[in-house]
């Protein structure tokens, strides 16, 4: 990686799987994360490269920080990006699927619920989700009318207390569903995380951003081998 002598590049990402899976990618190109968001109260973390710093934000906020230029680049899941782009088109460049933090979006219901009967053509279903646009599109393609109930967390509660018939949420191992007596009934789409770039930054700071974009592209190839 060529030495960068000018501005500090800001990379926005969220705690959890995305952060944990990004650290090895950075390490592959010789960049060490010097503090952990799990032990530090800082929201801006330094790295061993003085020209790269990390901005730790909520997963759903990563595209917003990048689109409006508070961060030059970011890493966000396809689930979050789909919702963001639907509501805020333009301003984001998505050059690389990093193939990290892989999971999928799925529909789940409580055990014993007759999902097949509930989604017959022309049926109406109450669905709890934070992925409103994904849910509308998915069920519209099936010819099922849905009442969307937007929630931001503890999605599994909704069918258990009668708030919704089903949920549409991210599933990784399925252990949370099983622990709450829910079952996955329909696969919706695969999710992995992408590198996103502020389009204005890419135009005005290309020489500083491109080495980092190239580094992520190189590092991510190992995930796709």
N, C-alpha and C positions, 0 to 999 in steps of 0.2 A: 504494500500500500504506500503510495507516495505521501511524503510528509506534507501536511497542510499547515501553512504558516499564518493563515488569516482567521476568519470568524469561527466561533464555536458553533458546531451543529447540534441542534437539540432533537433528541429522539424521544417521542412520547410512547409509553406503553403502560400496561396495567399490571398490577400484582397478580400472583398466582401462576397458572400454567404458562401464559404467554411470557411473563418475565423469566420464569425458570427455564423455558425452552430457548429464550433469546440469549441468555448468558453463554451457553456453549457455542452459539454461532459467532458471538463477538470474540470468544476465546480462540476460535479457529483462525482469526485474522489478527491475533496478538493483542486484543483489547480486553482488559480485565475490569470487571465492575468492582469498585473498591468498597462499596457499602451495600448492605442488603435492605430492601424496603421492609422486611419483616422485623428487623432489629433497629432500624434508624427511623426517626420521626421526620426526617427530611423528605420533601417531595421533589427536590431537584438533587440528583445524585451524580457525583463525579465519576469519571472512568480513568483508567491509566493513560488514555489518550487525552491530552489537554484540549483537543479540538472537538471532543464529543462529550456531551452530558446527557443524562437521562431525566425525563420528566415523568413522574409516576402519577397517573390519574386513573379515574374509573374507566373500565373497558368501553362503556358507551360514549365516553367523552373524548376518546383518542382521536376519532375522525374530526371532531369539532376543533380541537387544538391545532391539528394539522391544516385543516381547510382555511382557518382564519389566521394562520401564520404564527401562532404562538409556539409552534414546533415546526421544524423543517421537514421531518420525516416521522413516521410512526409505524407501529405494528398493531393490527387489529384483525379480529376474526371476521370471516365472510358474513356471519350472521349479523354482526353489528354494522358492517359496511353496507349490506343490502338495505337495512332499515334507514341508515343515514343518507345514502345516495337517493333513495326514493323521496325523502323529505327535503334534502338539501343538495340538489344536483349541481355538478360543476365544482371546480376547485381542487379536486383530488386526482392524482395520477397513481395508478396501482400497477407498478411494473413487475412485481415478483410475488408468486405464491411461495412462501417460505416452507410450506408443508410441515408446520409445527402446530402444537396444541390442537391436534386433530380430534374431532368428535362428529356428531351429526344432530340435526334437528329432527324431532319426532313428535308424533301425537301419542299421548298416553291417557288412559282412563283408569278408574278404580276397578278392581277385580270384580267380575260378575256383570259389568255393564255391557249391554249388547251394542257394540259399536257398529257392527254391520247394519243392524236395523236402524240405527240412529242416523246413518249417512246415506240412506236411500235417496235416489233422485228426488229433489224437491223438499227434502227434510230440512229442519232448522235445528241448529246446534249451538249451545253456549260454550265458547272456548276462551279459556284464560291464557294469556300470553303477554310477553313484552315485545314479541315479534309480530306486530300488528299487520304489517304489509305482507310478510311471508304467509301468515295465516289466511288473510283475505284472498291472496292469489291461489294458495293451495286448495282451499275449499271451493273457490269459484270454479276452478278447473274440474272439480268433481261434481259441480252442479248442486252444492249444498249451501244453504243459507246459514250464515253464522252471525251470532251476536258476540262481538269481541269484548272481553273484559280485560282491560290492560292492567297488569300487575308488574311489579318490579322485583319481586323476590318471593320466596316460599311458595312457589307455584303449585307444589304438590298438595297444598292444603285445599285448593279450590274445589276439586271433585269430592274431597272427603267431607266437606261441610256444606255441600250443596250449592256453592257459588257458581260452579260451572260443570258441564258434562264431561269436558275433556280439557287437556292442556296441550299447548305446543311449546316445547322447550328444548334446550340443548341436552343431549344425553351423551355421556362418556362411557362409564362402565355399567350404568343402569342400577347401581347399588342404592341410590337415593330413592328411585322409583320403588324398588323391592321393599325397602325399609318402611315405605308408606303405603304398602298394599296397592300399588299402581302397576299397570302393565303397559308396555309399549305396544301399540296396535298399528302404527303406520310410520314408515320411514319417510321423511320429507326431503332432506338434502344433506350432503356432506358439508362439513365445516372444517376449514384450516385457517391459518392466519397469513395475511398478506402484508408486504411492505407498502406503505402509502407515502406519497410525497406531495408537498404543497406545490402546485403548478407554478405559482409566481416565484417561489424560491428556486425551483429548478431552472427557470429562465434566467434569473438574475445572479444565481450563485452556483451555476453548473459546475465550475471547476472545483468547488469545495464539496458539493454534494455527490458528484458522480463517483469519486473513490469509495464512498460509503455504500452507495447503491451497488457498485461492482463487487465490493467485499461481501455484502449480504447475498448477492447472487451466487458467488463462488462458494460461500459457506453452506448455503442451502442445498447445493447439489448433492451433498452427502446424504441428506434426508430422502432424496428421490432416487438414490442408486438402488 
